[in-house]
Amino acid sequence: MSAQPLGEEHIRFYTAMGRAIAAWAVLEHVLGYFYSACIGGLRPAAVDAFFKMIAFSTKLGAADAAAGATFTLYLPNYLPAWKKLKDKIGAASQDRNEIAHFAVRVEHRKGHLSRKEPDRYPDCRLVLLPPHVAEPADPEKIVATKMWDIARIDGAAERFRVLTQELNDLANGVNQDVTNLVRKQ
């Protein structure tokens, strides 16, 4: 069986997913930069070790430990901003996980969602739902807060970009201040 050409709705949906995942990848990269700034600059072995970590929670924990030690000992003015940003990034990681791991469902009839062969319905609306959500007899029983459509995915991608910029700005400041501390020693 040959694949059906994707309809405009499907192209928009999968493009939104791709943009969100790509935006998250940039955020993770900048987190590595922040981590390296906190430990005293780009140290190849430490940066390599950071990117060997698989789970994002482990990466965030490593960055938090490095930031906590550096900020407590040398740069306490950064601690409140980091704690606030870390919490926002941690919450956003849940959104990323849902976008990456929820099941694609197709609304092939008004209000009826199915997990069956979304590509057979190229012009129908697609959404992401938790994999364990069954096809309800009553579509109103779907918890809307767990459903991801194009607009919600696009909103998450934008939040990821904003968090990345905030983190990059913080990392640049930390890198400059840590570099100045090292030069003074």
N, C-alpha and C positions, 0 to 999 in steps of 0.2 A: 504494500500500500504506500503510495507516495504521499508526502506531506502536502497539506493544503496550504495555499499562500495565506500569509497572515493578513488579517483585515486591519484597517486603520486603528481600531480600538485596541487590538492586541499589540500592535507596534508601539502605540503610546504607553500601554501598560508595561510591557517588557523594557522599554526605554526608561521609564520612570524607575523601575527596579534596578536597572543597571546604573543609572545615575546615583541612586541612593547608596548602593554598595560601593561604587567608586568613591563617593564623597566620604564614606566611612573609612575606606582604605587610606585616604589622605590623612584623616584624623589619626589613625593608628600610627602612620609614619611620623606625624608631628609629635605624637606622644613619645616616640623613640628619641626625637630631637630634644624634647623637654627633659626626658630622663638623662640623656647624655649631658645636657647643660647642668643639671643638678649634681652630677657626679664629677664635675670639673672639666667639662669639654668633651670633644669627640675622642673617645678612647675606643679604638677599633674592636678590641676584645669585648668590652662591655656592651657596645652597641650591637655587636654580633650576637652576644648572649641574649640581649633584650629581644631581638627579632627571632630567636630560636623558640621563645615562649609561644605556645600555641593559643592558649585560652586568653581572651581579652582581659578577663578578671585578673589573671596573673600579671599581665603587662601593666594594668592599672595599679595593682598592688605594688609592683616593683617601682613604678614611677612615684607612687605615694610614699613609699619607704625612703627613696632617695630624696624626694622633696622635703619630707618631714625632718630628716637628719640635717640637710643643708640649711633649711629655713630656720630650724630651731637653734642651730649653732651659730649661723653666720648672717642670715638674711630674714629675720623675723617679719619684716614688713610684707613679705610675699605670702605668708601662711594663710591669712584669711581669704585672699583671692583664690589661692590654690584649692583650699577646702571647698569653697563654693563651686568652683569650676569642676573639680573632681566629682562632686555629687551630681552635677548636671550631665557630665560625660557618662557616669555610671548609669543614670536613668536612661540616657539615649542609647546605651548599648542594648537595652531590652528591645527598643524599637528596631535596631539593626538586626537583632536575632530573629524577631518576628518577620521582618521583610525577607531575610535570607532563608528561613526555615519553614514558614507557614506554607500550606498547600494552596495551589492555584485552583480556584473554582470558577466555573462559568455560569452566568445567568442566562440560560438559553431560552427561558420563558420568563415573563415579568414576575419577579419575586421568587423564582425557583432557581436555586443554586445547585450545581452538580459538579462532582469532581471528575466526571467522565469526559475524556477526550476534548479538552478545551479547543484544540485546533480544528475540530469538526464544526465549530461555530465561530468562524473568523470575525464576524461583526458584532458579536455579543459582548456584553460587559464582563470583565474579569475582576475578581477580587482575591485577596489572600485571607485565609482563615486558618485557625489552629488545626493541625492534622486530625485531632481527635473529635472535631465537631462533625457530627453525622449530618446527613441531608435531612433537615427537619420537614415534617409534613406541613408545618406552619412556619413560613419564612420569617414571620415576626419574632419567632423565638431565637433567632440568631442575635447574639449579643453584638450590637453595632460597635461597641468600643474595641472589640477584638478584630473587626473587619478592616482590611486595608484596601482602599481603592486608589486610583491614580492621584487624586488630590491629596490624600493623606500621605502617600508615599513621597510625593513631591515636597510636601511640608516637612517631612522627616529629613529629606536630603538637604533642604535649606537649613534646618536646625544643625545638621552635621557640619555644614560649611561655616555657619556662624561660630559654633564651638571650636572648629579648627582654627579659625582666625583668632579667637580669644586665646586659645592655647598657644598658638604661634607667637602672639604678642607677648604673652607671659614668658615663654621660652626664650625669646630674644632678650628681654630684660634680665632674666636670670643668667643667661649666658654671658651677657656683658658684665654684670656685677660679679659673677664668679671669676671671670677672666681678670677683672680688676683686683679681686682678692688674691688671686694666685700671683699676680705681678708684684703685689706689695710684700709678699712673703719672701 
